[in-house]
Amino acid sequence: MGIGGAGLSGYAVLAKAWGAEVAGWDRHETPYLEHVRAAGIPVTVSEAIETGPDDYELVMSTAYLSECQSQGQSQGQSQGQALGRVPKSRAEFLAELVSLQDAIVVSGAHGKTTTAAMIAFALDRAGKDPSFLIGGEIPQLGGNARAGSGWLVVEGDESDRTIEQLRPKIAVVTNVDLDHHAEFSSLAEVEGLFDRWLAEVPDVVRADELPPVGFELAVPGEHNRRNAAAALAALELAGLSPEESRKHLGEFEGAGRRLEPRGEAGGVRVLDDYAHHPAEVRAAIEAVRDGNRVLVLFQPHLYSRTRHLAAELGAALATADVAAVTEIYRAREEPVEGVSGKLVVDAITQARPGMTVGWTPDVEDGARFIARRARPGDVALAMGAGDVDRAVPLMLAELS
């Protein structure tokens, strides 16, 4: 249930390839369902929740677990009574998959998608036939998930503490930062989570202890040189020579929505990026600045993150030349009174008075704001973890 998400879609494909009978339901069509159906998995898309045949094990995405729990409470029932059986969470199912094959799990606040993708790509190009479960599209690997006979490469998530349930042979931590304020009260609490997890893993890579790689990469930015350093160390633990790993890492062209080039119009390059934390925003702007102007359309993600990090987001966006900010993408959270994207706009103007800044609650208005201020030679970034990527075709059309 929730098979159209970035996580469960991949888990379903892997389970099917490893011999399980799999079927799924989701409320909406998503791009990930193309890969699910291609794997021979039947999918039902409907407004009403469907739990499938009684003899199937039930695995639910986090979003629907919460919804079904609320429905059960309103009817005076437990979640299991409401669904007909007790569901397994996404995290529990992932822990089961990780236990079935030698695994490399990559986690951390920033860079885990790219680092996991780098590892899977290098293993693939080295002929090691990896399985992988990654929270983003990897164009060079044909998707976000695949079943193979070699290492299982997994992007692990600390946002709901579920990383602690995974028991890989190799663990990679890209960095530790306070990014999920609704779950953690302090950086020390996040550090404690990772320390407990890593204590249970035989081989550990801490990227913050490694220097960035010095060889040429196809992906830009200092942050990607650090991601590559973590990947290089993990690949050596997995049995690849540094020489072979460097060769393949240099050929890696990036993950979807990670400084992804989406086109050029009117002499302006338009890129799409998933950055939603101040450190990521700053790194992305720095990575694409090469003597050119950088214009950013930013969509804040989550009310909790915006409330706690508005000032830091504003300071990071102030390193661009022009910025527009949309309303918050709420995702799994309910609105919070007094918290909106306008907080980030105010923080930008405070950090850099006189900068060209737009408060554009609608993504469409933001796309027009950026496109109308761009000129040949500029780089325009659609940035955020929500649906701001839909601004890209609008920008390109406006620029044409």
Secondary structure, 3 states (H helix, E strand, C coil): CCCCCHHHHHHHHHHHHCCCCCCEEECCCCCCHHHHHHCCCCEEECCCCCCCCCCCCCEECHHHHHHHHHHHHHCCCCHHHHHCCCCEEHHHHHHHHHHCCCEEEEECCCCHHHHHHHHHHHHHHCCCCCEEEEEEEEHHHCEEEECCCCCEEEECCCCCCHHHHCCCCEEEECCCCCCCCCCCCCHHHHHHHHHHHHCCCCEEEEHHHCCCCCCCCCCCCHHHHHHHHHHHHHHHHCCCCHHHHHHHHCCCCCCCCCCEEEEEECCEEEEEECCCCHHHHHHHHHHHCCCCCEEEEECCECHHHHHHHHHHHHHHHCCCCEEEECCCECCCCCCCCCCCCHHHHHHHHHHCCCCEEEECCCHHHHHHHHHCCCCCCCEEEEECCCCHHHHHHHHHHHHC
